[in-house]
């Protein structure tokens, strides 16, 4: 078979004329479209900042906008190349169905993200406990929520299970109750112990006057008494007050001779066939 170079050259020229310009225009559309999408995302973000849109909602809306614009851009590029859009849409629909079946978990996470942002059980910056994890909410994405723990670990929790789980939000209320348990010997004067604890409370300005502090006996055993102290403070003072009160209570009890419970043990000893009983 003899190659007709003139025919091949003519074929290449015709192809370049027919599709070359379309390819250049398609590439141009893709580049310009990507630039416009970036500008639109920045513009939308600035508008939401000015309108004080919730911080947890902004990245979610921007992500949805970005996905929609990219799909539209790809459709325009494919149309510019001259491909049959009806067949393309049919293929796209079939692929979407297959992907949807394969990514059922991801779709559940997407629905969970929408539910979280709609109901708003927590926001960015809240300290929460859920799914056996606790930390400060850093970001609410489309498919997951990002927590930062107190020891600086990053935790990614899928939105699907999170939306249907029990969530404890420690940041909703401005005040929290601190409960301290002091166990002392049964031989102490309860009135004296209560008075010392009351003095500790009155000396700390972080303790709120309302609701009023409560000092009550919550447990009475053979050798010990448990005194529960319930005080209220601002949310941000909770842990510092909890640690300080425990340390100061120990020092106060030692200075005022408040005895702590001493464990007792009974030892049975048999010597010479006769049982003996001793208390330790």
Beta strands, then each sheet from edge to edge (+ up, - down):
strand 1: 127-130
strand 2: 133-140
strand 3: 144-148
strand 4: 154-158
strand 5: 168-169
strand 6: 175-185
strand 7: 214-220
strand 8: 224-234
strand 9: 266-271
strand 10: 274-279
sheet 1: 4+ 3- 2+ 1- 5+
sheet 2: 6+ 8- 7+
sheet 3: 9+ 10-
end
